[in-house]
Amino acid sequence: MRLSPSVMYATRRVLPVVCLVAALTTAACATSTTAEVEPPTSVPTSAAVTVPAGQSARSAPGTGLTFGANAVLPADAFAETGPLAMYTVTGITPAEGVPEDTTKGGAPYFFYVTVTSLATRAAGAPGVMGLSASADGKTPALTMSPTPGLAKCPVSTPPQRMQRGESYATCLVAVADPGQRLRQVIYWADTTGDPALDYKSSPVVWSPAGPPPSAAGPPAPAPG
């Protein structure tokens, strides 16, 4: 099923900011009056990216990456055929200072993306539609543009046009449902009817290096 603009922007009616990504069920926009507070961590907010020579192949659905690695994805999530861009997610961290009328009681996170043009000639800046934080590496959390005034997630305006190899860095705000922690970032937009390019069913996933804390298991017993 192709992701439609009306679905991607469905939460405009209930949020004071533009939702960039929302899940296809109402659970993605669930709210709570309380949220578990996690301390922020230090993550890179941008990446130095070098575009390889030659034509870049689109990253396949299900590709797993660590933070700081590059994925080649549609420059426009709604374009079935069109230019590609390179996306580098550098990390995700619990957020501070996000207004309550934005989080509605959920736990906010910041995640950071460096976007690099792969266009063969000057073209409009690639967008970030289709990127979302995720608790399980498959289900998108509510993700939106930052509100003005967030010191660690400033509002950024991409250049109007970019040449191949030019980049801009941006930050997005994601909100975790009650009881969830957002540890991964996914690209999940279904831009084509081709099953081989169905990112909705099998997203590209950026994760921390090594297993997440919940999957690490108990510590090994000390030798007796």
Disulfide bonds with the S-S distance in Angstrom:
Cys153-Cys171 1.97
